Amino acid sequence: QKEVEQNSGPLSVPEGAIASLNCTYSDRGSQSFFWYRQYSGKSPELIMSIYSNGDKEDGRFTAQLNKASQYVSLLIRDSQPSDSATYLCAVNTQTTDSWGKLQFGAGTQVVVTP
Amino acid sequence: KAGVTQTPRYLIKTRGQQVTLSCSPISGHRSVSWYQQTPGQGLQFLFEYFSETQRNKGNFPGRFSGRQFSNSRSEMNVSTLELGDSALYLCASSFPSGRATNTGELFFGEGSRLTVL
């Protein structure tokens, strides 16, 4: 079983609609959760971080965390063609002395269609 | 504010050679992590450095090594290259000076794309 799992997609979303991306993780001790966006041929770009249960909103992005269910999600509202990319869920499974060690999911490809 | 700078951006090597990749973190960031990205395995953690010390190492053979200098710049080295080492090598920096704790947010460079023939 992979430690961080995401649907690979592609997730096809009409322009202006909401894209919903899901991620589950296996380590109950995980403390920090991140969403990265990666355009084809580019490096990952941090778009959201979340550390406690509930919702966190930043512009058109909302991250949701449920530690009891070991589930983190990302909503993209008013999706734009420029949102077409692969979205990577990342989890920090250690609490100290290992800030830089993230477990990444395989990524969900999002395609926003005009 | 400049981002993470990695050099070289592209390189081609042959089996058995060695390679050194360089990373300059965001100014003021104290921690540097290295990742390997391949289509088949995705992003995999290589190692992490803080204050010139390796804090953590991923599940890679000893051919993969790294170090961090006093100015936080980092290098990684791969010796005796194999075809399977062809990948995008990403450096990420974190932990700005002046913060008591690290949020764990990583900021990636553009990567060094290594092709082994």
Interface residues (C-beta under 8 A of the other chain):
Chain A: Q31 S32 F34 Y36 K42 S43 P44 E45 L46 S49 L88 A90 N92 Q94 D97 S98 W99 G100 K101 L102 Q103 F104 G105 A106 G107
Chain B: S31 V32 S33 G42 L43 Q44 F45 E48 F50 R55 N56 G58 L88 L90 A92 S94 F95 N102 T103 G104 E105 L106 F107 F108 G109 E110 G111
